[in-house]
Amino acid sequence: MTIYQVAERAGVSIATVSHALNRPDRVGAATRERVLDVVDELGFTPKVSAVTLARQGVGRIGVLAPFTSYPSYSTRLMGVLEASADRSVDVVVFDVPSVAAAPSPLLRTLPVTGRLDGLLIMGAPLEDAMARRLAKRKLATVLVDSFHEGLSWVNVDDEAGGYQIGAHLTERGHTSLTYVSQGQRSAEYTSPAQLRRRGLIRALEGAGLPAEALRHWIVPSNDMRGAHAAAAAILALDPVPTAVVAHHDVLAAGLLTGFRAAGCQVPGDIAVVGYDGSDLSQALELTTVEQPFAESGRIAAGLLLDLLDGAARPDQHINLSPRLIARATS
């Protein structure tokens, strides 16, 4: 099977086929999907990859995550590297945009290229079509910070983290909360933010408060500047929430500086809680929820390496526990 046959069947040029496989961001979504459908139908494997696949044990795993959007994935990657240090494998890193903003074309094409023995997908929801492509190509895959039936995954219990925050705040008399995060592009998957809000609502209801006591505020940009701008708008709400919970510590830092710039006392006038347990939270004495990022990376890499060795079943589900750290902002 050749690239010419793929191009002819898809009705595109061979250059378009090459771009769809190697530079998917340069090809329109509809054209890219048409090419990939033909690639799957014909069982095409790029020539260089075919030579690689003919060798016994490529020894290469890919780690795909929104590294530049969320620094926490770099900590997870450190765990992956630690688990892989004593193994004869190369770790190849693929950075993708935040899936809250846009889907990743790279995620769709990686299984087709034949470059990898195994794949760790972090923080990117797996669509059914992509799961079928992974299964058809027999690419060993483990998810981190994501879920899909029939695949192994390692997650941190986000609903438990949200519940811990809600219980902490209601015990201190807070009755009106706002959750601050980036928007979500699709309702077809359950995000960590949704799970954390679910835990917050459960804690509020346990304290006799209605679910409506929690609002959701979407920041204009997923960074400190966006959160700083959101702080003024949140203070204009009626009623003003007694506490805000940020999706991650960087957003919490922006909210903290925004509230203080407006003359608010934290936590006297409004409490601020972050998420992740980063060094930034410690420097700002920020109440936060610590996640075992490095541990999740180590465990996920171990599961993937076991799959490659044929030593593990393909559907292990591991949910790690987060830990609330109460500091000066609540």
N, C-alpha and C positions, 0 to 999 in steps of 0.2 A: 504494500500500500504506500502510495507516494503523496507528497504535498500537492502535486498537480491534480490528482484524482479528488482530493479534498476540495481544492479550489473550484474544480469543475462542478462537483455536486452542490457546493454552496453558492455557486454563481458569483464568485469573487476572484480577485487576483491572488497569485501565490504570495505576494507581498502582504496582502490583507490577512491571509492565513497565518503568516509568520508573525505579524504584529499581534493578532488575536491571542497567539500562544505565548509570545515573549514580551510584548509591550501592550497589554490589554487596555490600558488607559487611552491609547491612541485610536481605538476602534469604537465606533458607536455601539451602544448596548445591544440593539437588535441584531446588528451584523455579527457581533461577537458571539451572541448566543446561537445564531444560525450556524456559524463555523464550528462551535463546540459541539452542537448537536450532531453535525456531520462527522466530526472527529470521533465522537462516541459511537456513532452508528457503524463507521467503517473500522473502528479499532485502530486508528492511526496512532503511531508513536514517532516523534521526530527522530531523524536518522542518528544524530549524535547520542540521543537518549537510548536508542536501540543498542548501540555499542556498549553503553554504560550498563544497561540492564543485562547484557549477556555475561557480564563479569559476576563472579560469585561474591555477593555481599558488598554493596556499594559503600556502606558505612556512612550514610549522610542523612541527618534529620533536619527538617525545617521547623522554625518557630515563627509563627505569624501572629502579630499583635499590633494594636495601635500604640506603638512605643512613644512616638512623639506627641500624641494626644494625652496620654496618661503615664506619668513617670513611674507609677507603681509596677508597670509591666517590665521595666528594667530590673526591678528587684526580683520578680518572678524568674526572669531570664538568668539571673545569678544562680538561682536554685537549680535551673536546668543545666547550667554549665558545671556546677558542682557534681551533680548526679552523673554527668557524662564524662567527667575527667579521667576516670580509669577505664574507659571503654574506647575502642578504636572506631570512633565516629566523629565526623565533622558536624558542627552545628551551624546551620545557615539561617541568618536572621532576615525576616521580611517585614518591613514596616508598612502598615496600611492606615488610611485615615480612620478617624473615629466613626464607628458604624452608626452612631446616633445621627451623623450628618449625611452619610452616603454609604452605599454598599461597596464592597471591594471587588473590582474585576479580577485582581490577582488571586483572590481566594477561589474564584471559579476556574482559573486556568492551571493552577499549580499541579493538580492531580494528572493533567493531560501531558505535561512536559516530560514526565519520567525521570526527573532530576533527583528525586528523593526516595529513600527507603521508608521513611516515616514522617509524620507531620503532627506538630502540636499547634492547635488553634486556640489562641487566647483572646477572650473578650470580643469575639465575633460570632454572632448567632449563625447557626448552620441551617441553611434552607434545605428543604427536602431534595430538590434537584441536585444540590451539591453533595448531599449525603449519598445519593444514588451513584453519583460519579465516583466518589471515593470508594464505594463498595465495588463498583464495576472494575475499577483499576486496581483493586486489592491493595490500596495504600493504607498501611497501618496508621490510625489516627487516634489521638486523645485530645479531649477538649478541656480547657481551663477557663473558668468564669463563663461558662456556657453549658447548654444542655442539648442533647438530642438522643432519641430512643435508638438503642442498638449500638451506641458508642460508649467507651469509657470516658468518664469526666471527673475532674477534681474541682470543687468549688468551695467557697467560704459561705457559710450560712447567712445570707444577707437579711433574710427576714428576722433571724435571731438578733442580728446587729441592730436593726431598726427597733425591735422590741426593747432591747437593752436601753437605747436612747430614750424611747418613750417612757419607760418605767422610771428612769433617772430623772427626767424632767417633770413628770407628774408628781413624783415624790417631793419635788421642790416647789410644788404649787403652780406650775405652769398649766394654763388652760387653753392656749391658742398657739398652734405651731405652724410654721411654714417650711416646706421642704424645697430646697433650691438646687436645681440641676440643669444640665443641658437638655434640650428637647430630644425626643425620640422619633426617628424617621418612620418607623413601622410599628403597627400594633400586632404584628404576626408572631412576635416572640415576647417572652417575659424578661424584662431587663432587671439588673441589680437594683436600679432606682425603684422600680415597681415593687420588688420584694421588700426593700427597706421601708417603703411607705406602708406596705401591708403590715409589717411588724409594728410600725408606729401607731397605726390605727388600732391594732389589737391591744396595744398598751393603753391607748387613750380610752377605749371602750372598757377595758378592765378597771380603769379608774373612774368609770361612770360618766365619761365625756362622749359626745357624739363623734362620729367619723368626720363630720364637717368641721371639727375643731382643727383639722389638718388641711392646709392649703398647699398647692404646688406652684412654685414660681420658676419660670424658665429664664435663664440668664441670656443676655444678648451674645455673649461669647464665653467659651468654656475656660476662662482664665481669671486671674486676679482682677484685671481691669473690668471684665464683664460683671464680676460679683460686686466690685466697688460701685459700679453704676447701678446695679440692682438694689443696693442697700437703700438709696434714697427713695426709690419707688416702693419698697417694702414698708418704709416708715410712713408713707402716704396712705397705706391701706386703712380701712375702717372696719373692724378695729385693728390696731397695730398688733401683730403677734407678740406674745411674751417671749418666744424663743424661735430661732431659726436653726435648721439642720441642713448642712451643706453636703452635697454628694461626695466631695473629697476635700482634703485639707487646704488645697490652694484656693478653692472657692470660699472656704470658711475664712481664710486669711483676708481675702478681698472684702468680704462682708464685715469682718471685724474692723478693718481700717475705715470702711465707709461709714459704719455706725459711729465710730469714735470721731470721725471728721464732722459728723452732723451734731456732735455734742452729747451723744448718748453714752450712758454708763453701761459697760458690759462687765458683769451680768445684771447689774442693778435695774436698768431699764429694759434690756433685752439680752437674753442668753444666746450664745453661739456654740454650736457643736459641729465638729468636722467629721471626717471619716478617712481611715487608712492607717493612722498612727505613724505619720511621717516625721522626719526630723524637724520639719517646719512647725508641726503641731507642738513639739516639745519646746522649741525656741520661743513660741508665742504663748506657752502655757495654755494651750487650747484643749478643751475637752474633745475627745475623739474616740473612734472605735479602731482598735489595732487589728489588722488583718495579717495572718501568717503567710505573707507573699512568697518568701523564699521557700518555705516548706511546701507550698502548693506546687511550685516549679519543680522541686526535687521529686515529689511524689509522682507528678505527671510524667516527668522524664523517665522515672523508673518503670512506670506502667508501659510506656511506649517501648522502652528497650526490652522489657519482658515480652511484649507482643512480637517484636522482631526476632526474639530468640525462640518463639513458640512456647513460652513458659507461662502464659497468662490467658485467661478467657477474655473476650473482647468487650465485656460489659460491666466493668467495675465502676461503682459510683461512690465517691468519697466526698463527704461534706465536712469541712473543717469549721471550728468554732472561732468567732471573733471575740474580742475582749474590750469592754468599755474602759476607758481611762479618764476619770473625772479630774479636771484641772480648774484653772481660775475663771474660765469663761462661762461656767454654768453654776 
